[in-house]
């Protein structure tokens, strides 16, 4: 009985047609030094970590910590103009930066639908994220105070987006 009461409080049918959400892909943590923080996860906790990767188009250096089906993304600014540098100026010790949710279907259609709900997007077009997939960030004032990243998970959509971006 308790479960049926809980289920009646949530409505998902309208959103599924556009959003078709997948799993939480990762939680991102901003830090001044990804090497130092990643050693905690690898040396102390025994987690598998990726090699550091610079993403100049996003202004960050990133390391992924693998935790079963999910990941933690460690973010270090690549200069003072990085959004992570701005975040760290307000929170010098670092902290949680964003949550990334996989979006199984078309990210472009999802962006249009979000705009109809007056959800502010931090870019007009998807960008290619750290996993090589299209991403878009949603303004934290519209998502309960947390920066949300939607990541396209459908490979055909990725091929289409890369084709559109790379062909003159």
For each residue, the residues with C-beta under 8 A, 3 or more apart:
1: 4 5
2: 5 6
3: 6 7
4: 1 7 8
5: 1 2 8 9
6: 2 3 9 10
7: 3 4 10
8: 4 5
9: 5 6
10: 6 7
11: 14
12: 15 16
13: 16
14: 11 17
15: 12 18 19 21
16: 12 13 19 20
17: 14 20
18: 15 105 109 110 113
19: 15 16 103 105 110 113
20: 16 17 103 104 105
21: 15 101 102 103 104
22: 25 101 102 103 104 153
23: 69 70 101 102
24: 27 70 99 100 101 102
25: 22 70 71 100 101 102 131 151
26: 64 70 71 72 73 99 100
27: 24 70 71 72 73 96 98 99 100
28: 72 73 74 75 96 97 98 99 100 149
29: 37 72 73 74 75 94 95 96 97
30: 75 76 77 84 87 88 91 94 95 96 97
31: 34 36 37 74 75 76 88 94
32: 76 77 88 92 94
33: 36 37 76
34: 31 37 38 52 61 62 63 74 75 76
35: 38 39 52 63
36: 31 33 39 40
37: 29 31 33 34 40 41 63 74 94
38: 34 35 41 42 49 52 63 65 74
39: 35 36 42 43 44
40: 36 37 43 44 45
41: 37 38 44 45 47 49 65 72
42: 38 39 45 46 47 48 49 65
43: 39 40 46
44: 39 40 41
45: 40 41 42
46: 42 43
47: 41 42 65 66 67
48: 42 65 66
49: 38 41 42 63 64 65 66
50: 53 63 64 65 66
51: 63
52: 34 35 38 61 62 63
53: 50 61 62 63 130
54: 60 61 78
55: 58 59 60 61 62 78 130
56: 59 78
57: 127 128
58: 55 82 83 127 129 130
59: 55 56 77 78 79 81 82 83 84 85
60: 54 55 75 76 77 78 82 83 84
61: 34 52 53 54 55 75 76 77 78
62: 34 52 53 55 73 74 75 76 130
63: 34 35 37 38 49 50 51 52 53 73 74
64: 26 49 50 71 72 73 74 130
65: 38 41 42 47 48 49 50 71 72 73 74
66: 47 48 49 50 71
67: 47 70 71 72
68:
69: 23
70: 23 24 25 26 27 67
71: 25 26 27 64 65 66 67
72: 26 27 28 29 41 64 65 67
73: 26 27 28 29 62 63 64 65 100 130
74: 28 29 31 34 37 38 62 63 64 65
75: 28 29 30 31 34 60 61 62 84 97
76: 30 31 32 33 34 60 61 62 84
77: 30 32 59 60 61 80 82 83 84 85 88
78: 54 55 56 59 60 61 82
79: 59 82 85
80: 77 85
81: 59 85
82: 58 59 60 77 78 79 85 86
83: 58 59 60 77 86 87
84: 30 59 60 75 76 77 87 88 97
85: 59 77 79 80 81 82 88 89
86: 82 83 89 90
87: 30 83 84 90 91 97
88: 30 31 32 77 84 85 91 92 94
89: 85 86 92
90: 86 87
91: 30 87 88 94 95
92: 32 88 89
93:
94: 29 30 31 32 37 88 91
95: 29 30 91
96: 27 28 29 30 99 146
97: 28 29 30 75 84 87 147
98: 27 28 137 146 147 148 149
99: 24 26 27 28 96 146 147 148 149
100: 24 25 26 27 28 73 135 148 149 150 151
101: 21 22 23 24 25 148 149 150 151
102: 21 22 23 24 25 150 151 153
103: 19 20 21 22 107 110 150 151 152 153
104: 20 21 22 153 154
105: 18 19 20 109 110 154 157
106: 109 110 152 154 157
107: 103 110 111 126 134 135 136 150 152 157 161
108: 111 112 126 157
109: 18 105 106 112 113
110: 18 19 103 105 106 107 113 114 136 150
111: 107 108 114 115 121 126 136
112: 108 109 115 116
113: 18 19 109 110 116 117
114: 110 111 117 119 121 138
115: 111 112 118 119 121
116: 112 113
117: 113 114
118: 115 142
119: 114 115 138 139 142 143
120: 138 139 141 142
121: 111 114 115 124 136 137 138 139
122: 136 137 138 139
123: 126 127 136 137
124: 121
125:
126: 107 108 111 123 134 135 136 152 161
127: 57 58 123 134 135 136
128: 57 132 133 134 135 161 162 165
129: 58 132 133 134 135 149 151
130: 53 55 58 62 64 73
131: 25 151
132: 128 129 158
133: 128 129 151 152 153 158
134: 107 126 127 128 129 151 152 157 158 161
135: 100 107 126 127 128 129 149 150 151 152
136: 107 110 111 121 122 123 126 127 149 150
137: 98 121 122 123 147 148 149 150
138: 114 119 120 121 122 142 143 147 148 149 150
139: 119 120 121 122 142 143 147
140: 143 144 145 146 147 148
141: 120 145
142: 118 119 120 138 139
143: 119 138 139 140 146 147 148
144: 140
145: 140 141
146: 96 98 99 140 143
147: 97 98 99 137 138 139 140 143
148: 98 99 100 101 137 138 140 143
149: 28 98 99 100 101 129 135 136 137 138
150: 100 101 102 103 107 110 135 136 137 138
151: 25 100 101 102 103 129 131 133 134 135
152: 103 106 107 126 133 134 135 157 158 161
153: 22 102 103 104 133
154: 104 105 106 157 158
155: 158 159
156: 159 160
157: 105 106 107 108 134 152 154 160 161
158: 132 133 134 152 154 155 161 162
159: 155 156 162 163
160: 156 157 163 164
161: 107 126 128 134 152 157 158 164 165
162: 128 158 159 165 166
163: 159 160 166 167
164: 160 161 167
165: 128 161 162
166: 162 163
167: 163 164
168:
